[in-house]
């Protein structure tokens, strides 16, 4: 069980200067370390998994980007969006002069990386890479030619999401006689929801399109302590009444019986916002000329009369981090189907207390009294009962999501879930992908308000 659970886990230490994974090749040093470390993990249900995790450092600004991408109809869209979206976001955040310099160097044949991606060495084939780079440069040119306005983080994130989705469509339509049409079309007919976090010092922005979720773990102050979960995203599905109203309002009343049917968009799609899925976005002529021509008539959606029905428009939220904001949990809906936000936060909070027992005792300073040492050891003794099996918070969460019961962790239940045959596994659980981003409370405690 443990070997299976730990197969895809990853850890990175950000706060401090010892982590060469994040430091080497950086153009702008990270000036604000509100992030201490990140624990990540994935457990597949589909084969191959349709989820994708991404983490990156913005090379020309001081922010970090984290994303959870949950694909459907195949893994292609989530994989492509996860590898491309961060560059679109990073370009949107660049000051005009810096963006102009980057574009001029690209056009001179010296590509300038915008992000440094953690733990993903994969590359696109050269033909696709050329198409994707051309689209990114076109977006950068559009940013340079746009009317200068006061910078808005919300508008930057929205623009990046919508432009990438638009490019995914255009790239198919402009390459219908190309040798790479098939992979471009596979991306277009599959889809992916996306939840992206941008962390820069005390500033946390979340852009969400679909049904992944982000929750802030807050440690209550005062006697008793305890944990509080602050949900930072809304699901874009039939369970969100305002989202249903939005979709219905965008189409004629005569279509009301078809737009949302059987708790799905046009009776077929669970999320109401997503990248790709251009069968729900293209007009019928385009669907016939592109999708039916290459994928067959069964892929044409009935009652698709007034597209688009689907959008990649993200809902953006902002939160200023405080010293008692201890971590950010981002996960695909595979976790939220098994566990509530509060239970997840409480489990990670208990894990944080128990994890201290896995490390050697370190005194905070040299001038410490015996009374303070006794108190420190007493707190450590209390944490022994919470000592976790795992050294990764995401793994710890997956273990409890699949093996938790009213009586505690049930190993037989967990083992059964992990050994289900591939052909039936999807009926019992979905792909699960998790980031746990731990914040540096000491930094947040002394961080100036104006940063």
N, C-alpha and C positions, 0 to 999 in steps of 0.2 A: 504494500500500500504506500509506504513512505517513498519508495523508489519511483513509483508512478507519479505521485503528487509533486515530487521535486524535479521532475524531468525538465520542465520549462521555466523554472524560477530564475530570477535575476535580481541582483542587488547593486546599487551604486551609491557611493558616499559622496555627497556634494559639498557639505560644509567643511572647509579646511582646504589645504593645498596638496594633500598627499595622493589624490586620485588622478593618475595620469590618463585614465580613460576619458575624463572630461576636460583635462587641461591642455593636452598636447594639440598644437595647431590652432588654438584659439586666437582670434584677431583682437577682440575686446575682452579684457579680463572680467570675471564676474565680480561686480562691485558690491553686490548685496546678496548675502547668503542667508536668505530666510528659509531655505530648504536644507535640511540636515541629511536625509537619505531617502531613497526610493526602493521599496520592495515591490516586485512584480511577479506575476505568474499567470499561466494559462492551463486549462484542462479542456481537452478537446472532447466533443461528443460527435460532431460530424467528422467525416474522413474524406478530404482534409478539413481541418478546422476552418470555419468561415469568419472567425474573429481575428483581429489583429491589434496588437499593442504597439505604441510608438512613444519614444522619449527623445528629446533633442534639446540642444543648447543653441540659442540664437547667437550667431557669431559677431554680429555688428551692433547688438543691443545687449542688455543685461538680463534678459528674460529666459525662462525655461518653458518648454512646451511638452505637454503630456496628452496622449490621445488614446481613446478606446473606440474601436471600430467594429461593429457587428454586422457582418454581411448576411445576405440571404439570396437564394437562387444561385449560389456558387460563391467561391472565395475571391473571385477576380476583382470585383469592385472594391472591397474592403482593403485588399492588398495594395492596389494602385493608389487609392485615396490616402491611405496611411503613409505611403512613401512620398506623395506629392504635396499634400495639403500644408505641411509645415513650412515649405519654401514659399508658398503663396502668402501665408500669414506673416512670415519674416519679412518678405518684400513690402507688405502693407505697412509694417512698423518702421521702415527706414525713413530717416529725414530725407528731404528732397535732394540735398547735395550729395549725400552718401549713396542714394539710389542712382543718381545720375552717374557717379563714378563707377558703380558696379556694372551698370548697363554698358558704359563705354568700354570697360575692360572685357566684358563678354563679347561685344561686337568686334573687338580687336583680337579675338581668338584666345583670350585668357580668362576662362570661366572662374568666377569668384564664388565659392560656396557660401550659402546664406545660413545654413544650419549644420551642426555637427550631431549626427544621429547616433544614439547609443545602441549598441548590441544588435545591429541589423546590417550585415555586410553584403546582403543580396543586391544585385544590380539588374536593371532592365536590359533586354537585348538592344543592340546598338540602334536598330531602326526605330524602335519605340522611344529610346532615350532621346534621339534627335527630335522626334515629334513633340515629346513632352518638354524639352528644353526650349523649343521654339514657342510653345504656348506660354511658358513662364516668361520669356523675354517679351512677348507681346503684351502680357499683363503688366510687366514693369513699364513698358512704353506708355501704356494707357494711364498708369498711375502718374507718370511724369507729365503727361499732357492734360491731366484732369485739372479742374479749377482748384486753386489752392484754398483750403478752408482750415479752420481750426481742427486739430487732430482729434479724432474720436476713436477710442479703442473699440467700441461697439461697432462702429461703421467699418473699421479695418477688418475685424473678424467676419462680419457679414459679407463684406466685399470679397474676401478670400474664399469663403465657402461657395458663394454664388458663382464666382468666376471659374473656379475649378470645375464645378458641375457643368457650366456652360461649355467649357473646353472639352470635357468628356464627350459631349454631344457633337460639337463641331468637328472634333477629330475623326469621328466615324463618318460624318457626312462628306468630309473633304478627302477621305482616303478609301473610297468605295472600290477603287481599282488597284489598290496597293496590296502588296504581299502581307501586310500586317493588319489587314481589315479584320480577320477572324479574331485575334486577341482584343482588338479595339471593340469589336461588337460584343464579345463575351463580357467585357466590362460594362458595356452600355445596357445589356439586358439583365444583368445581375444588379444588385443594389447594396447599399451600406448605410446604416445610421452612424452618427459620429458624435462623440463628446470630447471636446478639447479644452484643456486648461492652460492658461498662460499665467505664470507666476513670476513677478518681478519685484523683489524686495517684499514689502507688505501688501502688494497689490495682487489680487487674485481675480482673474476673469474666466468665466466658463461660457463656452459656446456649445450649444447642444441642439442637434437635429435628430429626433427619433426617440428611442426608448432605452438608451444607455443612461446611466445616472451618476451624479456626483454628490457626495455627502461630506460635510465637514464634521470632524470629531472634536467636540468641545468638552474640556474638563471643567465641571462646575466648581465654583469657588466656595470657600467657607466650610463649615462643619459638614461632614458626611461625604463631601466630594461627589463622586458619581459622574456619569457621562451624558451628554446631550448630543443628539444628531440634528444637524441643520441641513435640510435638503436644498441643494443649489440648482436643481434642474427640475423641469416638468416633463413627463412622458408625453410624446405626441402620438396618441393612439385614441381608440374609441372610448377609453376610460376617462379621458380628459374632455369634459363637456364643452369647454371653450374652444378646444381644437376641432371638435366635431362641428360646432357652430361656424367656425372660420371656413372650413372646407365647404360646408353647405352654402354659405353666403357667396362663394365664388362661382356658383353654377346656377343655372335656371331652376326655379321651383319644380319644373316638370321632371327634373332628374333626381329629385330628393329620394326616391325609392331605390335608386341605383348607386348614388355616390358613396353612401355608407350602408353596407348591407352585410349581415352576418358578422358584425363587429370588425369589418375590414373595409379598406378603401376599394370601391368598385367590386366588393365581395371577394377580393383576392389578397390584398396586402395589409399586413398588420400595422406597420408604422405609417404615419401620415406625413412624415418628412424624412427624406433620405437622398443620398447621392445616387446617381445612376437611375435604374428602373425607367428608362426612357419610353417604355411602352405606355407609361402613365403620363408622359410629358409631350411626346410628339403628336402632331395631328395625324389623322388617319392615312392621308396620302403618303406621308413620310414612313409611317409604320408599314404600309403595303410595299413601298419601294425598297425599304431597307430590311426590316425585320422579316416580313413574309418571304422576301426574295431569298434570304440567306438562312433563316431559322424555321421556315415553314408556317403555314396558316394557323396552326394551333397556338402560336405565340401572339396572335393579335387579340387584344382585349375587347370583348363585347361591351357595348354601351359607353365607349370612349368617345363621346360626342363633342365635348367642349374642353379639351385639354388646355393647359396642364392641370392634372388633379393632384400632383405631388410636387413638393418643393424641397430644395436643400437649404432654405432659409433657416439659419440657426436662431434660437432664443438665447440672448446674451445676458448674463448676470454678473454683478460685481460684488466683491466682499473685501473689506480691508482687514487683513489678518491682525489678530491680537495675541498676547502672550498665552492665553488659555485656549487658543485654536491649535490643537496638537497635531492634527493630520488631515489630509484630504483623501477620501476613498473614492476611486472611480472604478466602475465595473459595468460589464455588459449585463443584459437582462437575465442571463443564466444564473447570476448570483441573486438578483432581486426576486426571482421566482422561488428561491429556496429560503430567503432570509430577509427580514425587515431591516430598514436603515438603522433603527435603534439597536437591534440585536447585533448587527454588524459592527457598529461603533463600540458597543460595550465589549464585544469579544476582542477587538483590537486594543481597547484600553486595558483590559485585563492582561492581554498579551504583552503590552508595553511594561506593565509591572512585573510580570513573570520573566521577561527577557533579561531584566537586570541581574537575575540570579545566574544567568549563563556567562556573565562577564566577571572578570576579576574586580575586587573592591578597589575603587579609586576615590581618594579623598579630594574634596573640591579645592582645598588650599592647604598650605603648610601650617599656618597658625590656626589649628582646630583643637577644640577642647575635648577632653575625654567624654564629657556629657554629649557633645555633638556626635562623636564617634559611636557611642552607645545607641543613640537615636538612629543613626544611619544603619547600623547593624540590625536593630530591631525592625526597621522597615524592610530590610532585605530578608529577614527571617519570615516576615509575613508574606513576602512574595514567593517563597519557596512552594507554597501550595498551588501557586498559579504557574509554576515552571512549565513552559510549553515544550512540546516535542520538537517543533520546528523553529528554525532561526529566521524564517521569512514570514512576515505578517500575512502576505497574500496566500501562502501555502496554508498557514494556520486557519485562515478564513475558509478556504475551500474544504479543508478537512472537516470543519464543523458544519459547513453548509450541507455537505452530503452525508455526514455521519452523526449529526446532532440529533438528540432525542430528549424527551422530558426528563429522562434519568441521567443525561449527560452524553458523552461521546460513545457511540455504539460502533465498535470496530466491525462487527458482522455486517451491519447496515452499510458502512462505508465500503467495505470490501466487496459486497454485492454490487454496489453502484459502479465501482471501478472495473468490474469484470463482466459487465453486461456485453453480450455479443454486439458487434458494430451495427448489425441490421436492425436491432431493436433499441439501441442505446438512446437514440434521438427522441423516442417516445417517453423516456423517463427523465431526461435532463438535457439542457442545452449546453453549448460551448460556454465556458466561464473564463472571463479575462478580467484581471484586477491590477490596478495600480494602488499602492498605499504610499502617499507622499508625506513624510514626516517633516514637521517644521522645527526650526531652531528657536525655542522659546526665549533664550537669552538674547538673540538678535532682535526679536520682536519686542522684547521688554524695553530695549534702549533705542529702538528705531525712531528717528524724528518723525513727527506727524506729517511734515510737508514733503517727505520723500515720495 
